[in-house]
Amino acid sequence: MIKLDKDIQDISRMIIKARRDLHQIPELGFKEYKTHEYIISFLKELEINSIEKAAGTGVLAYFKGSEGKRTIAFRADIDALPITEKTDVEYSSLHSGMMHACGHDGHTSILLGLAIYLSQNREKIKDNILLIFQPAEEGPGGAEIIVKEGIFKKYNVDSIYGLHLYPEVNEGMVGVKNGPIMAQTGEFDIHIKGKSGHGAMPHNSKDSIVIASELVNSIQNIISRNIDPVEPAVITIGKIEGGERRNVIAGEVIMEGTMRAFNESVYKMMKRKMKIISKSLAMAQDCEIDIIFRDMYPFVNNDKKLVDNFIAAIGKENIEIVKPQMTAEDFSYYQRVVPGLFFFLGVRNEEKGYVYSLHNSKFNFNEEVLAAGVQIYINTLVYNNSLENGI
């Protein structure tokens, strides 16, 4: 675990309470009304230059530095998931069918902890610091909206940091890597329109299920036969719907899937090949195949200089260089505007039973790691000379 400064202990107690308060009021993207009000109320008790709304339910907290040559931003996501909680903790979700199953309540609490720390040490802040409490990371994506609202230009943001609690990294360790760390992602829907008919007379029909089966196999060959083996990429068809009953040939099939890559040219090539395969199969089977793509988040790409400085600030003994993850994050939109660094704060603790994955109804973590998250941000600011040493 990261070594904590003495005055972080009091902050730790405050943010554990905040985390439990937030955990009880999980809300979906752009509907984080109670969460928004809680953050605003919390911040108003602190000494902050300005507090304002962003992206509807988001919140910005701005600290003006004594020198003000740069603005360093930190981001936390505030939304939850449509999952029924099964943790049995005393502070379980009070909102039926919704849960903070991805740790965003922890992310928000860490950023509130940083706000407390900065408020208590105003005289030692050299660079401007912007805290971004962002809505809708789980979808449809609040980061892009914040960028489009001109927030980064308004506050002259130079760089940005973000974290994610991560049960694939041991508790207290920090997972990070230079370059691509999380994947570019997109969704697709495929609608196959064949011709329905009696199951005993297939020659009078166009079997959409058979066509779908052929299409699934052909799409999977894109990964194995069209992409360089050293380029990570995934195409997953996770849902297929078709057919009416056992003795009726299906006239229509609908498929839904996701695709991910770390290279934009690879991502575009996957889309192009899927279009070609669909068109060719439609011609061969004399049917209609419509495919719709929805490009989601770009890949998260860590700046090398920020990573090097981050490792030096945290200490190599606390760092685990992780492999690129196929999960996605809209933090990537910020990195298209300014250099950014995104890292994983490990929460896996098998002894205490904190082993459930993100988006699991039993996901939970040791709340002591929240203080470590605050300390990591502080160490980063001190190392980059944004806070005076000796705090």
C-alpha positions as CSV (number, residue, x, y, z in Angstrom):
1,M,0.0,0.0,0.0
2,I,1.2,3.5,-0.7
3,K,2.7,5.3,2.3
4,L,0.3,7.8,3.6
5,D,1.0,11.3,5.0
6,K,-0.1,11.8,8.6
7,D,-3.0,14.2,7.7
8,I,-4.4,11.8,5.2
9,Q,-5.9,9.8,8.1
10,D,-8.6,12.3,8.8
11,I,-9.4,12.7,5.1
12,S,-9.6,8.9,4.9
13,R,-12.5,8.8,7.4
14,M,-14.3,11.5,5.6
15,I,-14.1,9.9,2.2
16,I,-15.1,6.5,3.5
17,K,-18.3,8.1,4.7
18,A,-18.7,9.9,1.4
19,R,-18.2,6.6,-0.5
20,R,-20.9,4.9,1.6
21,D,-23.3,7.8,1.1
22,L,-22.8,7.7,-2.6
23,H,-23.0,3.9,-2.8
24,Q,-26.6,4.1,-1.5
25,I,-27.7,6.5,-4.3
26,P,-26.5,4.9,-7.5
27,E,-27.8,6.6,-10.7
28,L,-27.5,6.0,-14.4
29,G,-25.7,8.3,-16.9
30,F,-27.0,11.9,-17.1
31,K,-29.5,11.1,-14.4
32,E,-27.1,11.4,-11.5
33,Y,-29.3,14.1,-9.8
34,K,-28.8,13.1,-6.2
35,T,-25.1,12.4,-6.8
36,H,-24.7,15.8,-8.4
37,E,-26.4,17.5,-5.4
38,Y,-24.3,15.5,-2.9
39,I,-21.0,16.5,-4.6
40,I,-22.1,20.2,-4.8
41,S,-23.0,20.2,-1.1
42,F,-19.8,18.5,-0.2
43,L,-17.6,21.0,-2.1
44,K,-19.4,24.1,-0.8
45,E,-18.0,23.3,2.6
46,L,-14.5,23.7,1.3
47,E,-12.4,26.7,0.2
48,I,-12.5,26.4,-3.6
49,N,-12.2,29.3,-6.1
50,S,-15.2,28.1,-8.2
51,I,-17.7,25.3,-8.5
52,E,-19.8,24.9,-11.6
53,K,-21.9,22.4,-13.5
54,A,-20.8,20.6,-16.6
55,A,-22.4,18.1,-19.0
56,G,-25.7,18.4,-17.3
57,T,-25.1,16.5,-14.1
58,G,-21.3,16.9,-13.9
59,V,-19.4,19.2,-11.5
60,L,-16.2,21.1,-11.8
61,A,-14.1,22.3,-8.9
62,Y,-11.3,24.9,-9.7
63,F,-8.4,25.8,-7.5
64,K,-6.3,28.8,-8.7
65,G,-2.6,28.4,-8.1
66,S,-0.2,31.0,-6.9
67,E,1.7,30.9,-10.2
68,G,-1.0,29.6,-12.4
69,K,1.2,28.8,-15.3
70,R,-0.4,25.4,-15.9
71,T,-3.8,23.7,-15.2
72,I,-3.7,20.1,-14.1
73,A,-7.0,18.2,-14.3
74,F,-8.2,15.2,-12.4
75,R,-11.3,13.2,-13.4
76,A,-13.7,10.9,-11.5
77,D,-16.8,9.3,-13.1
78,I,-20.0,9.5,-11.1
79,D,-22.5,7.2,-12.7
80,A,-23.6,3.6,-11.8
81,L,-25.0,0.5,-13.5
82,P,-28.4,-1.1,-13.9
83,I,-27.4,-4.1,-11.7
84,T,-29.2,-5.4,-8.6
85,E,-26.7,-5.4,-5.7
86,K,-25.9,-8.6,-3.8
87,T,-23.2,-7.5,-1.5
88,D,-25.2,-7.5,1.8
89,V,-23.3,-4.5,3.1
90,E,-25.1,-2.2,5.5
91,Y,-24.8,0.7,3.1
92,S,-26.3,-1.2,0.1
93,S,-28.0,0.6,-2.8
94,L,-31.3,2.2,-1.9
95,H,-32.2,2.4,-5.6
96,S,-33.8,-0.8,-6.8
97,G,-32.0,-2.4,-9.8
98,M,-29.1,0.0,-9.7
99,M,-25.6,-0.4,-8.2
100,H,-22.2,1.1,-8.1
101,A,-20.7,-2.1,-9.4
102,C,-17.8,-0.4,-11.2
103,G,-16.3,1.5,-8.3
104,H,-17.4,5.0,-9.4
105,D,-18.5,5.8,-5.9
106,G,-14.8,5.1,-4.9
107,H,-13.4,7.3,-7.7
108,T,-15.7,10.1,-6.8
109,S,-14.7,9.8,-3.1
110,I,-11.0,9.9,-3.9
111,L,-11.5,13.1,-5.9
112,L,-13.5,14.6,-3.0
113,G,-10.6,13.6,-0.8
114,L,-8.2,15.5,-3.1
115,A,-10.5,18.5,-2.9
116,I,-10.3,18.4,0.9
117,Y,-6.6,18.2,0.8
118,L,-6.2,21.1,-1.6
119,S,-8.6,23.2,0.3
120,Q,-6.6,22.7,3.5
121,N,-3.3,23.6,1.7
122,R,-4.4,26.5,-0.5
123,E,-1.3,28.5,0.1
124,K,0.9,25.7,-1.3
125,I,-0.9,25.2,-4.6
126,K,1.4,26.5,-7.4
127,D,-0.4,25.3,-10.6
128,N,-4.1,25.7,-11.2
129,I,-6.0,22.4,-10.5
130,L,-9.3,21.4,-12.0
131,L,-11.3,18.5,-10.6
132,I,-13.8,17.0,-13.0
133,F,-16.7,14.9,-11.7
134,Q,-18.0,13.5,-14.9
135,P,-21.3,11.9,-15.7
136,A,-22.2,8.9,-17.9
137,E,-18.9,7.1,-18.3
138,E,-20.8,3.8,-18.7
139,G,-22.7,5.4,-21.6
140,P,-23.4,7.2,-23.7
141,G,-20.3,9.1,-22.6
142,G,-19.9,12.4,-20.6
143,A,-16.2,13.0,-21.4
144,E,-16.8,13.9,-25.1
145,I,-19.5,16.4,-24.0
146,I,-17.2,18.1,-21.5
147,V,-14.6,18.5,-24.2
148,K,-17.2,19.9,-26.7
149,E,-18.5,22.3,-24.0
150,G,-15.0,24.0,-24.2
151,I,-14.1,23.2,-20.6
152,F,-10.5,22.4,-21.4
153,K,-10.1,25.7,-23.3
154,K,-11.8,27.7,-20.7
155,Y,-9.4,26.5,-17.9
156,N,-6.4,26.1,-20.2
157,V,-5.9,22.5,-19.2
158,D,-2.4,21.1,-19.9
159,S,-2.7,17.5,-18.7
160,I,-5.2,15.2,-17.1
161,Y,-5.1,12.2,-14.7
162,G,-7.7,9.5,-14.0
163,L,-7.9,6.2,-12.2
164,H,-10.0,3.1,-11.9
165,L,-10.3,0.7,-9.0
166,Y,-9.3,-2.6,-10.4
167,P,-9.8,-6.1,-9.0
168,E,-7.3,-7.6,-11.5
169,V,-4.4,-5.9,-9.7
170,N,-3.6,-6.7,-6.0
171,E,-4.7,-4.3,-3.4
172,G,-2.5,-1.3,-2.9
173,M,-0.5,-1.8,-6.1
174,V,-0.8,0.6,-9.0
175,G,-1.2,-0.7,-12.6
176,V,-0.1,1.4,-15.4
177,K,1.7,1.3,-18.8
178,N,2.9,3.7,-21.5
179,G,0.9,4.0,-24.6
180,P,-2.4,2.1,-25.3
181,I,-3.8,0.7,-22.0
182,M,-7.6,0.3,-22.9
183,A,-9.2,-0.4,-26.2
184,Q,-11.1,1.5,-28.8
185,T,-14.6,0.1,-28.9
186,G,-17.7,0.0,-31.1
187,E,-21.0,-1.8,-31.3
188,F,-22.8,-3.3,-34.3
189,D,-26.3,-4.7,-35.1
190,I,-26.9,-7.1,-38.0
191,H,-30.3,-7.7,-39.4
192,I,-30.7,-10.7,-41.7
193,K,-33.9,-10.8,-43.8
194,G,-34.5,-14.2,-45.4
195,K,-37.8,-15.9,-46.2
196,S,-39.9,-17.8,-43.7
197,G,-41.4,-21.2,-44.6
198,H,-42.4,-24.7,-43.4
199,G,-39.5,-26.6,-41.8
200,A,-40.3,-29.6,-44.1
201,M,-39.9,-27.5,-47.3
202,P,-36.6,-25.6,-46.9
203,H,-36.2,-25.3,-50.7
204,N,-39.1,-22.7,-50.7
205,S,-37.4,-20.6,-48.0
206,K,-34.3,-18.7,-47.2
207,D,-33.1,-19.8,-43.8
208,S,-31.9,-16.8,-41.8
209,I,-30.5,-19.0,-39.1
210,V,-28.2,-20.9,-41.5
211,I,-27.2,-17.6,-43.0
212,A,-26.5,-16.2,-39.6
213,S,-24.4,-19.2,-38.7
214,E,-22.3,-18.7,-41.8
215,L,-21.9,-15.0,-41.1
216,V,-20.7,-15.6,-37.5
217,N,-18.0,-18.0,-38.7
218,S,-16.9,-15.6,-41.5
219,I,-16.7,-12.7,-39.1
220,Q,-14.6,-14.6,-36.6
221,N,-12.1,-15.3,-39.5
222,I,-11.4,-11.6,-39.7
223,I,-9.5,-11.8,-36.4
224,S,-7.6,-15.0,-37.2
225,R,-6.9,-14.5,-40.9
226,N,-7.0,-10.7,-41.7
227,I,-5.3,-9.1,-38.7
228,D,-1.6,-9.2,-37.8
229,P,-1.3,-11.7,-34.9
230,V,0.6,-9.2,-32.8
231,E,-2.2,-6.6,-33.1
232,P,-4.8,-7.2,-30.3
233,A,-8.4,-7.2,-31.6
234,V,-11.7,-8.7,-30.6
235,I,-15.1,-9.2,-32.4
236,T,-17.8,-10.7,-30.2
237,I,-21.3,-11.5,-31.2
238,G,-23.1,-11.6,-27.9
239,K,-26.7,-11.9,-28.8
240,I,-28.7,-13.7,-31.6
241,E,-32.5,-13.6,-31.9
242,G,-34.4,-15.5,-34.6
243,G,-37.1,-18.0,-35.3
244,E,-40.6,-18.6,-34.2
245,R,-40.9,-22.4,-33.5
246,R,-39.2,-25.7,-34.2
247,N,-40.9,-26.5,-37.5
248,V,-40.7,-23.0,-39.1
249,I,-37.7,-21.8,-41.0
250,A,-36.7,-18.4,-39.6
251,G,-37.4,-15.5,-41.9
252,E,-35.3,-13.0,-39.9
253,V,-32.4,-13.0,-37.4
254,I,-31.0,-10.1,-35.4
255,M,-27.5,-10.2,-34.1
256,E,-25.7,-7.8,-31.7
257,G,-22.0,-7.5,-31.0
258,T,-19.0,-5.5,-30.0
259,M,-15.6,-4.9,-31.5
260,R,-12.4,-3.7,-29.9
261,A,-8.8,-2.8,-31.0
262,F,-5.8,-0.7,-30.0
263,N,-5.1,0.5,-33.5
264,E,-7.5,2.8,-35.3
265,S,-6.5,1.4,-38.7
266,V,-7.2,-2.2,-37.4
267,Y,-10.6,-1.0,-36.1
268,K,-11.5,0.5,-39.5
269,M,-10.3,-2.6,-41.3
270,M,-12.6,-4.8,-39.2
271,K,-15.6,-2.6,-40.1
272,R,-14.7,-2.7,-43.8
273,K,-14.3,-6.5,-43.8
274,M,-17.6,-7.0,-42.0
275,K,-19.4,-4.9,-44.6
276,I,-17.7,-6.8,-47.5
277,I,-18.6,-10.2,-45.9
278,S,-22.2,-9.2,-45.2
279,K,-22.7,-7.9,-48.8
280,S,-21.1,-11.0,-50.4
281,L,-23.1,-13.4,-48.3
282,A,-26.3,-11.5,-49.0
283,M,-25.6,-11.9,-52.7
284,A,-24.7,-15.6,-52.4
285,Q,-27.8,-16.4,-50.3
286,D,-30.2,-14.0,-52.2
287,C,-31.2,-12.3,-49.0
288,E,-30.8,-8.9,-47.3
289,I,-28.2,-8.3,-44.6
290,D,-28.1,-4.8,-43.0
291,I,-25.3,-3.9,-40.7
292,I,-25.2,-0.8,-38.5
293,F,-22.1,0.3,-36.6
294,R,-21.9,2.7,-33.6
295,D,-18.4,3.9,-32.9
296,M,-18.1,4.3,-29.1
297,Y,-14.9,5.3,-27.3
298,P,-11.4,5.8,-28.7
299,F,-8.5,3.8,-27.1
300,V,-7.0,5.1,-23.9
301,N,-3.4,6.2,-24.8
302,N,-1.1,7.1,-21.9
303,D,1.5,9.9,-22.5
304,K,5.1,8.5,-22.1
305,K,6.4,11.6,-20.2
306,L,3.5,11.6,-17.8
307,V,3.9,7.8,-17.2
308,D,7.6,8.2,-16.5
309,N,7.1,11.0,-14.0
310,F,4.1,9.1,-12.4
311,I,6.3,6.0,-11.8
312,A,9.0,8.2,-10.2
313,A,6.4,10.0,-8.1
314,I,4.7,6.8,-6.8
315,G,7.8,4.6,-6.5
316,K,8.7,1.6,-8.7
317,E,8.0,-0.7,-5.8
318,N,4.3,0.2,-5.9
319,I,4.0,-0.1,-9.7
320,E,2.8,-3.0,-11.8
321,I,3.2,-2.7,-15.5
322,V,0.0,-4.1,-16.9
323,K,-1.0,-5.5,-20.2
324,P,-3.4,-3.6,-22.4
325,Q,-6.9,-4.2,-21.4
326,M,-9.8,-4.8,-23.9
327,T,-12.2,-2.9,-21.7
328,A,-13.0,0.7,-22.7
329,E,-13.1,4.1,-21.1
330,D,-14.3,7.5,-22.3
331,F,-11.3,9.1,-20.5
332,S,-9.8,8.7,-24.0
333,Y,-11.7,11.7,-25.3
334,Y,-9.7,13.9,-22.9
335,Q,-6.4,12.4,-24.2
336,R,-7.3,13.5,-27.7
337,V,-7.2,17.1,-26.4
338,V,-4.3,17.1,-23.9
339,P,-1.7,14.6,-22.7
340,G,-3.3,12.3,-20.2
341,L,-2.6,9.4,-17.8
342,F,-5.0,6.7,-16.7
343,F,-4.1,4.0,-14.2
344,F,-5.5,1.2,-12.2
345,L,-5.6,1.2,-8.4
346,G,-5.5,-2.4,-7.3
347,V,-8.3,-3.7,-4.9
348,R,-7.9,-7.4,-5.2
349,N,-7.7,-9.0,-1.7
350,E,-8.4,-12.7,-1.6
351,E,-8.0,-12.9,2.1
352,K,-10.9,-10.5,2.7
353,G,-13.0,-11.8,-0.2
354,Y,-12.6,-8.8,-2.5
355,V,-12.2,-10.8,-5.7
356,Y,-15.3,-10.1,-7.7
357,S,-14.9,-8.5,-11.1
358,L,-16.1,-5.0,-12.2
359,H,-19.8,-5.0,-13.2
360,N,-20.5,-8.0,-10.8
361,S,-23.4,-7.7,-8.4
362,K,-21.0,-8.6,-5.5
363,F,-18.2,-6.2,-6.4
364,N,-16.7,-4.4,-3.4
365,F,-13.4,-3.3,-2.0
366,N,-11.4,-2.5,1.1
367,E,-12.2,1.2,1.6
368,E,-8.6,1.9,3.0
369,V,-7.5,2.1,-0.7
370,L,-9.4,5.4,-1.1
371,A,-6.8,7.2,1.0
372,A,-4.1,5.7,-1.2
373,G,-5.8,7.1,-4.2
374,V,-5.7,10.6,-2.7
375,Q,-2.0,10.1,-1.8
376,I,-1.1,9.1,-5.3
377,Y,-2.6,12.2,-6.7
378,I,-0.9,14.4,-4.1
379,N,2.5,12.7,-4.8
380,T,2.0,13.3,-8.5
381,L,1.3,17.0,-8.0
382,V,4.3,17.4,-5.7
383,Y,6.6,15.5,-8.1
384,N,5.5,17.8,-11.0
385,N,6.1,20.9,-8.8
386,S,2.5,21.8,-8.8
387,L,2.4,21.7,-5.0
388,E,5.2,22.9,-2.8
389,N,7.2,20.1,-1.1
390,G,6.8,19.4,2.5
391,I,3.0,19.2,2.6
